[in-house]
């Protein structure tokens, strides 16, 4: 475990891991995690060969890497896998889970420059000029600002081998082919944020803050589950960077219990800030999540036990 992690960060990484794997058991992934990543892996496997260099961009606690390695180990295929992520709490958990493997390498995707500013590292610098055979990115691109997607597409293009591919998934992008009886992955949590925005206790705590600090705090909270953008915001930069575009989709059931585990991950539960972390905040989130899921049932995109999340998958190769 990296020494710089404090108790909150360790708990955050553990909680997100348990949102992906019931009781933290790698043999028992949550259904939504297994089903969403399964399709990503199916798209990826035909492009992986013995000794391939694979990059997992935005690896979090290692959920997509773990499921990929399970399949490759079963098939006795050895690769070199590079995990990249900016969030040290989740990445620290990935290192704990996979750090014993010689074929897995960990690269924090941010650094501090000479002026003390946090900047994202170039993928080419991380790979030291080597070319990846496959780059995967699971449930990450919808969190990247639109303004940064063009540069990221360029980096992927420059860092792939001539026959390499970029494969990604997202449950939180808008598109015109989403079935009407489905929701976006983070719709329930944005609803929680909306329902809690005017909570009396929250507003009282915000009122005690300096106005600028309160505004800054609210903006930070809004960035946890940002407003979804169109899939074209991802596809257009990839086309400009020289990629072909092949898009598919899949509907994944997300149980109410898994939704609660997900939103109570400490970093994600910050949508209720400045309510203090603990039982009061968690109970407030549970209460409004129940309302949000009830509203989704009324709108036809959820059942009694779960909501239907719509996932988009992209498979991209470099044009000749």
MARMIZA-654159 format. One record per residue: x, z, y of N, C-alpha, C in turn; residue in three letters. Coordinates in steps of 0.05 Angstrom, whole numbers, plus 5000, padded with zeros to 4 digits. Layout:
N
XZYXZYXZYALA ...
***
This chain:
320
501750004976500050005000501850005025UNK 501349815044503049815068502950075083UNK 505150165093505350425105503750445131UNK 503250215145501950225171498950265169UNK 497750265145494950305142494150605146UNK 492150655163491250925166488850965147UNK 487651205148485551275129483151085132UNK 482451025158480150845163480650575151UNK 483050465154483650195144483650195114UNK 484650405101484650415072481750425062UNK 480050585075477250605067475850345072UNK 476550205093475249945100475849745078UNK 478449725070479149535049477849595023UNK 477749855016476449934991473549874991UNK 472149925014469349875016468649575013UNK 470249405026469749125024470249024995UNK 472349124983472849054955470449134938UNK 469349364942467049454926464449304934UNK 464449164957462248994963462448734946UNK 464848664938465248434921465148494891UNK 466048734884466248824856464949094852UNK 462949104836461449354832463349574822UNK 463349804836465050024830468049954830UNK 468649734844471449644846472549524820UNK 470849464801471749364775471949064776UNK 474348954772474848664774473348514753UNK 472448644732470948514711467948494717UNK 467148614739464248624746463848544775UNK 464348284781463848194808460848194815UNK 460248254840457448234849456547944844UNK 453947914837452947654831453447444853UNK 452947534878453247344900456147254903UNK 458047434898460847364900461647174878UNK 460847244854461447074830460346794834UNK 457746774841456446514843457446344865UNK 458046464888459046304911461846204906UNK 463546374895466346294890466546104866UNK 464746134847464845964823464745664830UNK 463045594849462845314857465345224872UNK 466445394888468945334902471145274882UNK 471345444861473445404841472945154825UNK 470445084819469844844804470844594820UNK 470544604846471544384863474544374864UNK 475844604861478744624865480244564839UNK 479244644816480844624791481844344785UNK 480344134789481443864782484043794797UNK 484543934819486843864836489144054833UNK 488944244814491044434809492544364783UNK 495144354785496844284761498844504758UNK 500244504735502344694730504344694752UNK 504944934763506944954783506044894811UNK 503344844815502344774841502745004861UNK 503044924886503145114909500345124921UNK 499045354920496345384930496345594952UNK 494945534973494645724996491745814997UNK 491246074999488646185003488546285032UNK 487246125050487246185078484846355085UNK 485346605094483246795099482346935074UNK 484347035060483847145033482447415032UNK 482347555054481047815055482248005034UNK 480548135018481548324998482348174972UNK 482347914972483247764949481147664931UNK 478547684939476447614921476547334910UNK 477047134926477146854917479646814900UNK 481846934907484346914892484047034864UNK 482747264863482347404837480847224818UNK 478647104828476946944810478446684802UNK 479946564821481546334814483646394793UNK 485046614796487146694777485946754750UNK 483546864749482246914723482046654707UNK 481146444720480746194706483446064699UNK 485346074717487945954711489446104689UNK 489146364689490446524668489246454641UNK 486646414640485346344615486246074605UNK 486945894624487845624616490845604614UNK 492145824619495145834617496445644636UNK 495345634661496445474682497845654702UNK 500345614708501845774727502045634753UNK 501545784775501745674802503245864819UNK 503945784843504945964864502645984885UNK 501746234889499446274906500246434930UNK 499646324954500246454979497746544992UNK 497446814996495046925009495646965039UNK 493746885056494146935085491547055096UNK 491947255113489647385127490647545150UNK 489047565172489947725195489148015195UNK 487348095177486248365177487748545158UNK 489348725168491148875150489649065132UNK 487249155140485749345122484849195097UNK 483748965100482848815076485348695061UNK 487248605076489648485064491248695048UNK 491248935059492549155044491349205017UNK 488749175015487349204989488148974971UNK 488348724982489148494966491948544954UNK 493748654970496448714961496348924938UNK 494649124942494449324921493449204895UNK 491549024896490348904872492148694859UNK 493648544875495048314864498148324869UNK 499048544881501848564888503748574864UNK 502648634840504248654816504948384805UNK 503648174815504147904804506347764819UNK 508247654804510547514816509647244827UNK 507347144818506446874828504646894852UNK 504247134863502647164887504347274910UNK 504047144933505647224957503647284980UNK 504447464997502647565018503947505045UNK 502347375062503347305089501147375109UNK 501747585125499847655147499847415167UNK 497547325174497347085190497547135220UNK 498047375229498547435257501247575260UNK 502247555285504647695292504547765322UNK 506347935330506448015358508747865371UNK 508247715393510347565406511947745425UNK 513947625438515747775455514347915479UNK 511947815486510447935508508448145498UNK 508448195472506648395461503948295454UNK 503548025456500947905450500747845420UNK 498347865409497947795381497347495380UNK 498847355363498547065360498346995330UNK 496946775324496746685297499246515290UNK 500246555266502546415256501746125248UNK 503545935252503145665242503545665212UNK 501745525198501945515169504545385161UNK 505445185176507945055170510345245171UNK 510245435189512445635191512245815167UNK 509845895159509546065136510645935110UNK 510045675107510945535083513845435085UNK 515045465109517845385112518345095105UNK 516344925113516644645109515644535082UNK 515044715064514044625038511144515041UNK 510344345023507644235024505944365002UNK 503544445010501644554991500244334976UNK 499644394951497944204935495044254940UNK 494344504944491544574949491444794970UNK 489644774989489044985008486045055004UNK 485445304999482645394997482145595019UNK 479645605027478745795047475945875041UNK 475546125033472846215025471646405046UNK 469246325055467746495074469346585098UNK 470746385110472546445132472146265156UNK 471646005152471645815174469545885195UNK 467245995186465146055205465846285224UNK 468046425218468946645236471046555256UNK 471946305253474046195271472746065295UNK 473646125319472445995343472645695341UNK 470545565350470445265349472845145362UNK 473745275384476045165399478545165383UNK 478745325362481145345346481045175321UNK 478745055314478444915289480044655288UNK 480344525311481844275312484844325306UNK 485944525317488744585312489144675283UNK 487244825272487444905244487344665226UNK 485544475232485444225216488044085217UNK 489344075240491943945242493944075225UNK 494044345225495944495208495444435179UNK 492944425170492444365142493344085135UNK 492843895153493743625148496743605145UNK 498143735163501043725163502343875139UNK 500844065127502044235107501144165078UNK 499543955075498743865049500443645039UNK 500943635012502343415000500543165002UNK 501642924998499942685001497542674983UNK 497642804960495342804942493843074943UNK 494543234963493343504964490443504975UNK 489143734971486343754980485944024995UNK 484044025012483044265025480244315016UNK 479644555006477044624995476044885008UNK 473644885018472645125032469645165025UNK 468845415031465945475029465245655052UNK 462645645059461545815080458645855075UNK 457646095077454846145075453546185102UNK 455046115123454046185150454445955170UNK 453945705162454045485181451345345180UNK 450445245203447945105205448344815195UNK 446144695184446244415176443344325173UNK 442944055173440243955171439243925143UNK 440944005123440143985095439744255082UNK 439644465099439044735088436044755081UNK 435444835056432644865048431145065066UNK 428645015071427145185089426745465079UNK 426845495052426445765041429045925037UNK 431145845052433645985051434446085078UNK 436346275078437446385103440446345104UNK 441646385126444546395128445546665118UNK 447946675109449046915097448847165115UNK 449447125140449547355158447047395174UNK 444947245168442447285183441347565182UNK 441347705159440347985159441948165177UNK 444548115179446248295194446148245224UNK 445647995231445147935259442448065267UNK 440548065249438048195255438348495258UNK 440148615242440748895245441948955272UNK 443748785280444948815307442748795329UNK 440948605326438848565346436948815347UNK 436248915323434449145322435749395333UNK 438349425329439749665338440649645367UNK 440549405378441649365406440349565425UNK 437749605423436349775442435750055432UNK 437150125410436750395399437350605420UNK 435650805423435950995444438551145443UNK 439451225419442051365417444351195425UNK 444250935417446350755425446450715455UNK 444150675466444050625495444950865511UNK 444351105501445151345514448251365514UNK 449451295492452351315490453651095507UNK 452450855508453550645525453350725555UNK 451150865562450750945589452951145599UNK 454051285580456151485587458851345591UNK 459051095583461650945586461750815613UNK 464150755622464450585646463250315641UNK 462050195661460549945657462249735644UNK 464649695654466449495643467049545613UNK 467449805607468049875579465649825561UNK 463249885571460849835556460449545550UNK 460849375571460549085568462648985547UNK 465049085550467148995531466549075503UNK 465449315500464749415473462549255461UNK 460549175476458349015466459248735458UNK 461048625474462148355467463748365441UNK 465248585437466748615412464848635388UNK 462748785391460748815369459448545363UNK 458848395383457548135379459347935364UNK 461947975365463747795351463947855321UNK 462848085312463048145283461447945266UNK 459047885275457447675262456647475284UNK 458347285290457947105312455546915307UNK 454546805329452446605327453446365310UNK 451946285290452946065273453045795287UNK 455045635280455145375292454645165270UNK 454444915278453844695260456144635242UNK 455644545217457744455199459344235211UNK 458144075230459643865243462043965259UNK 461844215268464044335283466544365265UNK 466044375239468244385219469044105211UNK 467143935205467643675194468943485214UNK 468043495239469143305259472243345263UNK 473143595267476043635269477643545244UNK 476443585221477743495196478043195195UNK 475943055204476042765205478142675224UNK 478242795247480242725267483142785258UNK 483342975240486043045229486742865205UNK 485042675198485742485177484642555150UNK 482542725148481442795122478942635116UNK 478442595090475842505081474042745080UNK 471442705079469542925079467542895056UNK 467543085037465543085016464243365017UNK 461643365022460243625026458043655005UNK 457943894994455843964976454744234984UNK 452544324971451444584978450344724953UNK 449744984957448845154935447345384946UNK 445245474932443745704941444545944924UNK 445246164937446146404924444346634930UNK 443246764909441647004913443347244921UNK 442547384941444047614951442247864949UNK 442748044930440948264926440848454949UNK 438648604952438448804973440549014971UNK 441249094946443349304942446049194951UNK 446648944945449148824953449248794983UNK 446948724995446848695024447448965038UNK 446449185027446949445038449949515035UNK 451049465012453949525008455649365028UNK 454849115032456348935050456349035078UNK 453949105089453749175117454849455122UNK 455149625102456249885106459249895103UNK 460549665098463449665100464249745129UNK 466049945132466550055158466949855181UNK 468549645176469049455197466449305205UNK 464749245185462349095191460149275202UNK 460249535194458249725204458749785234UNK 460949685245461449725273459349585291UNK 457549415278455449295294453549515305UNK 453749755294452149975305453650145325UNK 456150075331457650225351456250215378UNK 456550425394458350645391457250885376UNK 455150845360454251065342456651145325UNK 457151395322459451485308459251435278UNK 461551365266461551315237460651565222UNK 459051525201458051745185455151705177UNK 453951915167451351895155449251805175UNK 449351895200447351825220447451525224UNK 449851415228450051125233449250965208UNK 450151055185449450915160446450915155UNK 445151135161442251155157440750975177UNK 441850955201440550775221440750485212UNK 443150415201443450145191441650085167UNK 441550275149439750235125436850195134UNK 435950345153433150335162432550055174UNK 434249965191433749705204434349465186UNK 436149505167436649295147434049255130UNK 432749475123430249455108428149295124UNK 428049345150426249195167426948895167UNK 429548845170430548565171429848415146UNK 430248545123429748415097426748375093UNK 425148565103422248535102421348295118UNK 422448265142421848035159422647765145UNK 424847775131425747535116423747465094UNK 422647665081420647615060418247485072UNK 417447575095415047465109415547175117UNK 418047105123418746835131419146645108UNK 419146765083419346595059422146545049UNK 424246675060426946625050428046865034UNK 426347045026427147275010424947354991UNK 425747494970423847604951423947914954UNK 422648054937422648344938425448454934UNK 427048324918429648434910432048304924UNK 431648074936434047924946433247724967UNK 435247614981434747394999436447154989UNK 435546914996436846674987438746565009UNK 441346585003443246495023444146205016UNK 444446045037445245765033448245735039UNK 449645625019452545585022453245285023UNK 455145225040456144955043459044945033UNK 459744735019462444695007463644435017UNK 466144445024467444205033469944145015UNK 470243895007472643804993473843575009UNK 476343605017477543415035480343335026UNK 480843075025483442975019484442805043UNK 486942765044488042605065487642305061UNK 486742165081486341885079489041745077UNK 489141535060491641405055492841255078UNK 
***
